[in-house]
Amino acid sequence: MQEAVCGSCTMLINGHVRQACSALVDKLLEEESAEIELRPTSSFPVVRDLVVDRRRLFRALEKVRAWISVDGCHDLGPGPRQSPKEQEEAYPLSQCMSCGCCLEACP
C-alpha cells in the first residue's frame, strides 16, 4: 500500500470513487464481483487512459490562496483566533489532498 496522500491515482473502481493506491484487490473482489472495472473520474478532462488533468482544481486553489507558505522562515505572527467549535469544523478541511474525490462523489 502506498501513502495515499497525493490523490493522483483517484479513479472510479467498480463504479466507486477511490484512491487506487489504497484499494486492495482481494477486498474489491470479495465486495463486488470477479472483475474489477477501472474508469477515469468524470470531473476532469481525460489526458490518457486513467490520467485526468486536475489543473482546474489547482488553479481554483491558487485563486483563493488555499495553502500555507513554507518557503523560507517567516514569522507570520499569531493566526486568527478560533473557538474550539470552529477548530473542530475546520479540521476536516485541512486534511484535503486535492484529489477531486469530492467532486466525483457529489452530484
N, CA and C of each residue as an Amber inpcrd file, in Angstrom:
protein
   321
   0.8480000  -1.1820000   0.0000000   0.0000000   0.0000000   0.0000000
   0.8850000   1.2340000   0.0000000   0.4510000   2.2550000  -0.7270000
   1.2060000   3.4940000  -0.8230000   0.7970000   4.4520000   0.2900000
   1.1830000   5.6850000   0.1640000   0.9420000   6.6990000   1.1780000
  -0.4850000   7.2340000   1.1870000  -1.1410000   7.2700000   0.0310000
  -2.4840000   7.8330000  -0.1020000  -2.5210000   9.2930000   0.3410000
  -1.5750000  10.0900000  -0.1810000  -1.5220000  11.4920000   0.1980000
  -1.5490000  12.4640000  -0.9770000  -1.4370000  11.9730000  -2.2190000
  -1.3410000  12.9250000  -3.3360000  -2.6160000  12.9940000  -4.1720000
  -3.3710000  11.9260000  -4.2440000  -4.6150000  11.9430000  -4.9980000
  -4.4780000  11.7070000  -6.4770000  -3.2590000  11.5310000  -6.9850000
  -3.0810000  11.3810000  -8.4290000  -3.6610000  10.0800000  -8.9710000
  -3.9070000   9.1100000  -8.1150000  -4.4510000   7.8280000  -8.5890000
  -5.9620000   7.7320000  -8.3650000  -6.6230000   8.8550000  -8.1210000
  -8.0730000   8.8530000  -7.9290000  -8.7510000   8.3780000  -9.2050000
  -9.6350000   7.4170000  -9.0700000 -10.3690000   6.8960000 -10.2270000
 -11.6300000   6.2140000  -9.7540000 -12.4460000   5.8110000 -10.7060000
 -13.6410000   5.0340000 -10.3990000 -13.2610000   3.5610000 -10.4680000
 -13.4070000   2.8860000  -9.3640000 -13.1180000   1.4610000  -9.2970000
 -14.4310000   0.7580000  -8.9900000 -14.8820000  -0.0360000  -9.9340000
 -16.1860000  -0.6990000  -9.8260000 -17.2960000   0.3060000  -9.5080000
 -17.2050000   1.4670000 -10.1380000 -18.2510000   2.4760000 -10.0010000
 -18.1520000   3.3570000  -8.7770000 -17.1530000   3.1480000  -7.9280000
 -16.9820000   3.9470000  -6.7130000 -15.6960000   4.7520000  -6.8130000
 -15.7710000   6.0380000  -6.4470000 -14.5690000   6.8670000  -6.4880000
 -13.6930000   6.4990000  -5.2960000 -12.3960000   6.2660000  -5.5770000
 -11.4500000   5.9390000  -4.5170000 -10.0250000   6.0860000  -5.0160000
  -9.0950000   5.9940000  -4.0920000  -7.6750000   6.0470000  -4.4100000
  -7.2180000   4.6350000  -4.7790000  -6.6750000   4.4880000  -5.9710000
  -6.2370000   3.1630000  -6.4210000  -5.1090000   2.6250000  -5.5560000
  -4.2410000   3.5000000  -5.0530000  -3.0910000   3.0210000  -4.2770000
  -3.5070000   2.3760000  -2.9640000  -4.6780000   2.6920000  -2.4740000
  -5.1090000   2.0960000  -1.2050000  -6.2580000   1.0970000  -1.3860000
  -6.6410000   0.8340000  -2.6200000  -7.6980000  -0.1510000  -2.8900000
  -7.0660000  -1.5430000  -2.9570000  -7.4510000  -2.3960000  -2.0700000
  -6.8980000  -3.7440000  -2.0260000  -7.6860000  -4.6670000  -2.9600000
  -6.9960000  -5.2850000  -3.8720000  -7.6330000  -6.1180000  -4.8900000
  -8.4310000  -7.2530000  -4.2580000  -7.8750000  -7.9170000  -3.2650000
  -8.5930000  -9.0190000  -2.6220000  -9.9390000  -8.5620000  -2.0660000
  -9.9450000  -7.4010000  -1.4170000 -11.1970000  -6.8920000  -0.8380000
 -12.1790000  -6.4730000  -1.9310000 -11.6680000  -5.8800000  -3.0130000
 -12.5460000  -5.4900000  -4.1150000 -13.2370000  -6.7050000  -4.7120000
 -12.5080000  -7.7740000  -4.8680000 -13.0900000  -8.9900000  -5.4430000
 -14.0950000  -9.6260000  -4.4950000 -13.8750000  -9.5010000  -3.1950000
 -14.8330000 -10.0270000  -2.2090000 -16.1190000  -9.2080000  -2.2240000
 -15.9690000  -7.8710000  -2.2550000 -17.1200000  -6.9690000  -2.1710000
 -17.9670000  -6.9660000  -3.4230000 -17.3470000  -6.9800000  -4.5520000
 -18.0590000  -6.7110000  -5.7960000 -18.3270000  -7.9870000  -6.6000000
 -17.4460000  -8.2680000  -7.5190000 -17.6270000  -9.4170000  -8.3980000
 -16.2620000  -9.9910000  -8.7390000 -16.2120000 -10.8450000  -9.7300000
 -14.9500000 -11.4550000 -10.1250000 -14.1440000 -10.5420000 -11.0420000
 -14.6620000  -9.3660000 -11.3440000 -13.9630000  -8.4300000 -12.2080000
 -13.7840000  -7.0960000 -11.5090000 -12.7620000  -6.3750000 -11.9200000
 -12.5290000  -5.0280000 -11.4080000 -12.5430000  -4.0850000 -12.6080000
 -13.4430000  -3.1000000 -12.5680000 -13.5570000  -2.1330000 -13.6570000
 -12.9110000  -0.8160000 -13.2230000 -11.9840000  -0.3170000 -14.0250000
 -11.3120000   0.9530000 -13.7630000 -11.7550000   1.9690000 -14.7970000
 -12.1200000   3.1600000 -14.3190000 -12.5080000   4.2500000 -15.2130000
 -11.9160000   5.5490000 -14.6730000 -11.6150000   6.4910000 -15.5630000
 -11.1510000   7.7990000 -15.0720000 -12.3220000   8.5420000 -14.4330000
 -12.0130000   9.4780000 -13.5660000 -13.0830000  10.2870000 -12.9860000
 -13.6760000  11.1750000 -14.0800000 -14.9180000  11.5430000 -13.9160000
 -15.5940000  12.3350000 -14.9490000 -15.5450000  13.8340000 -14.6630000
 -14.9920000  14.2340000 -13.5160000 -14.9640000  15.6450000 -13.1320000
 -13.8830000  16.4500000 -13.8350000 -12.8970000  15.7620000 -14.4120000
 -11.7750000  16.4330000 -15.0570000 -11.5710000  15.8540000 -16.4480000
 -10.9560000  16.6290000 -17.3480000 -10.6860000  16.1080000 -18.6940000
  -9.6790000  14.9490000 -18.6420000  -9.9270000  13.9500000 -19.4670000
  -9.0210000  12.8010000 -19.5280000  -7.8130000  13.1660000 -20.3860000
  -6.6230000  12.9230000 -19.8490000  -5.3850000  13.1470000 -20.5840000
  -5.0590000  11.9050000 -21.3960000  -5.0900000  10.7670000 -20.7320000
  -4.8030000   9.4980000 -21.3920000  -5.1800000   8.3620000 -20.4470000
  -5.8170000   7.3660000 -20.9710000  -6.2030000   6.1820000 -20.2040000
  -6.9340000   6.5910000 -18.9230000  -6.2920000   6.4290000 -17.7590000
  -6.9210000   6.7680000 -16.4840000  -6.4130000   8.0830000 -15.9000000
  -5.5550000   8.7750000 -16.6200000  -4.9580000  10.0200000 -16.1370000
  -5.8610000  11.1950000 -16.4860000  -6.1750000  12.0060000 -15.4810000
  -7.0020000  13.1910000 -15.7120000  -6.1940000  14.4540000 -15.4090000
  -6.6410000  15.5600000 -15.9680000  -5.9880000  16.8480000 -15.7890000
  -6.6750000  17.5930000 -14.6550000  -6.0200000  17.6940000 -13.4990000
  -6.6080000  18.3530000 -12.3290000  -6.2070000  19.8200000 -12.2160000
  -5.6410000  20.3950000 -13.2890000  -5.1950000  21.7910000 -13.2190000
  -6.3110000  22.7530000 -12.8440000  -7.5330000  22.4780000 -13.2780000
  -8.6730000  23.3570000 -12.9360000  -8.8100000  23.4720000 -11.4170000
  -8.6680000  22.3520000 -10.7320000  -8.7640000  22.3330000  -9.2680000
  -7.6210000  23.1360000  -8.6560000  -6.4060000  22.9380000  -9.1500000
  -5.2520000  23.6360000  -8.5890000  -5.3140000  25.1370000  -8.8680000
  -5.8140000  25.5320000 -10.0360000  -5.9650000  26.9610000 -10.3370000
  -6.9620000  27.6070000  -9.3760000  -8.0390000  26.9060000  -9.0680000
  -9.0290000  27.4360000  -8.1230000  -8.4130000  27.5970000  -6.7340000
  -7.5920000  26.6360000  -6.3230000  -6.9260000  26.7370000  -5.0210000
  -5.9390000  27.9060000  -5.0020000  -5.2580000  28.1340000  -6.1240000
  -4.3330000  29.2690000  -6.2120000  -5.0790000  30.5900000  -6.0840000
  -6.2650000  30.6810000  -6.6980000  -7.0380000  31.9240000  -6.6440000
  -7.3660000  32.3180000  -5.2150000  -7.7030000  31.3460000  -4.3920000
  -8.0810000  31.6540000  -3.0080000  -6.9110000  31.5010000  -2.0400000
  -5.7200000  31.2570000  -2.5950000  -4.5080000  31.0860000  -1.7880000
  -4.7440000  30.0660000  -0.6710000  -5.1900000  28.8990000  -1.0460000
  -5.5650000  27.8440000  -0.0940000  -4.3600000  26.9960000   0.2910000
  -3.3470000  27.6380000   0.8290000  -2.1740000  26.9130000   1.3020000
  -1.4360000  27.7810000   2.3100000  -0.5120000  27.1600000   2.9950000
   0.3480000  27.8690000   3.9300000   1.7390000  27.8720000   3.3210000
   2.3090000  29.0350000   3.1640000   3.6220000  29.1430000   2.5570000
   4.6720000  28.5160000   3.4760000   5.5060000  27.6560000   2.9210000
   6.5590000  27.0190000   3.7130000   7.9350000  27.4000000   3.1870000
   7.9740000  28.2550000   2.1770000   9.2580000  28.7050000   1.6470000
   9.8690000  29.7090000   2.6090000  11.0860000  29.4770000   3.0040000
  11.7680000  30.3880000   3.9080000  11.3070000  30.2050000   5.3360000
  11.7180000  31.1120000   6.1580000  11.3790000  31.0450000   7.5840000
  10.7320000  32.3800000   7.9470000   9.4380000  32.4620000   7.8000000
   8.7280000  33.7170000   8.0020000   7.9720000  33.6860000   9.3250000
   8.0680000  34.7730000  10.0480000   7.2580000  34.9080000  11.2520000
   5.9890000  35.6310000  10.8380000   4.9330000  34.8720000  10.6730000
   3.6690000  35.4550000  10.2320000   2.8160000  35.9440000  11.3980000
   3.3410000  35.7870000  12.5980000   2.5960000  36.2180000  13.7660000
   1.4970000  35.2250000  14.1010000   0.7430000  35.5270000  15.1250000
  -0.3190000  34.5970000  15.5180000  -1.4280000  34.5780000  14.4720000
  -2.0010000  33.4390000  14.2850000  -3.1190000  33.2980000  13.3630000
  -4.3860000  33.8440000  13.9870000  -5.4700000  33.8470000  13.2270000
  -6.7380000  34.3400000  13.7780000  -7.2250000  33.4180000  14.8960000
  -7.8510000  34.0080000  15.8640000  -8.3900000  33.2230000  16.9810000
  -9.6020000  32.4300000  16.5040000  -9.6690000  31.1870000  16.9520000
 -10.8030000  30.3270000  16.6310000 -11.2850000  29.6520000  17.9070000
 -12.5750000  29.5490000  17.9950000 -13.1460000  28.8280000  19.1330000
 -12.9120000  27.3320000  18.9170000 -12.9940000  26.5380000  19.9750000
 -12.8570000  25.0870000  19.8040000 -13.8610000  24.5210000  18.7890000
 -15.0740000  25.0880000  18.7520000 -16.0780000  24.6270000  17.7890000
 -15.6260000  24.9300000  16.3540000 -15.0990000  26.1400000  16.1160000
 -14.5950000  26.4970000  14.7860000 -13.4210000  25.6110000  14.3810000
 -12.5410000  25.3100000  15.3370000 -11.4120000  24.4230000  15.0640000
 -11.9010000  23.0370000  14.6520000 -12.8900000  22.5630000  15.3560000
 -13.4410000  21.2300000  15.0720000 -14.0690000  21.1890000  13.6770000
 -14.7450000  22.2620000  13.2930000 -15.3650000  22.3190000  11.9680000
 -14.3160000  22.4350000  10.8560000 -13.2190000  23.1480000  11.1170000
 -12.2120000  23.4000000  10.0900000 -11.2400000  22.2370000   9.9170000
 -11.0570000  21.4200000  10.9360000 -10.0460000  20.3620000  10.8660000
 -10.2290000  19.4110000   9.6810000 -11.4390000  18.9000000   9.4010000
 -11.5760000  18.0100000   8.2400000 -11.1470000  18.6700000   6.9350000
 -11.3580000  19.9830000   6.8050000 -10.9530000  20.6900000   5.5870000
  -9.4380000  20.7230000   5.4410000  -8.7180000  20.6980000   6.5490000
  -7.2590000  20.7400000   6.4920000  -6.6710000  19.4210000   6.0010000
  -7.4640000  18.3840000   5.9680000  -6.9800000  17.0750000   5.5340000
  -7.1560000  16.8500000   4.0330000  -7.6960000  17.8230000   3.3410000
  -7.9170000  17.6970000   1.9040000  -6.5930000  17.5580000   1.1690000
  -6.4970000  16.5850000   0.2520000  -5.2740000  16.4070000  -0.5310000
  -5.5090000  16.7800000  -2.0000000  -6.6040000  17.4550000  -2.2810000
  -6.9160000  17.9390000  -3.6230000  -6.9610000  16.8210000  -4.6550000
  -7.5770000  15.7120000  -4.2750000  -7.6580000  14.5660000  -5.1780000
  -8.8470000  14.6610000  -6.1270000  -9.8880000  15.3750000  -5.7290000
 -11.0710000  15.5100000  -6.5550000 -12.1470000  14.4750000  -6.2700000
 -11.9350000  13.6200000  -5.2770000 -12.9600000  12.6180000  -4.9380000
 -14.2930000  13.2740000  -4.6170000 -14.2390000  14.3980000  -3.9140000
 -15.4850000  15.0610000  -3.5200000 -16.2640000  15.5450000  -4.7460000
 -15.5400000  15.9990000  -5.7650000 -16.2000000  16.4610000  -6.9880000
 -16.8740000  15.3150000  -7.7300000 -16.2880000  14.1590000  -7.6330000
 -16.8470000  12.9800000  -8.3010000 -18.0120000  12.3940000  -7.5060000
 -17.9250000  12.4680000  -6.1850000 -18.9370000  11.8370000  -5.3260000
 -20.2290000  12.6450000  -5.2480000 -20.1250000  13.9710000  -5.3420000
 -21.3210000  14.8060000  -5.2490000 -21.9430000  15.0060000  -6.6240000
 -23.2750000  14.9500000  -6.6880000 -23.9390000  15.1530000  -7.9960000
 -23.8150000  16.5840000  -8.4720000
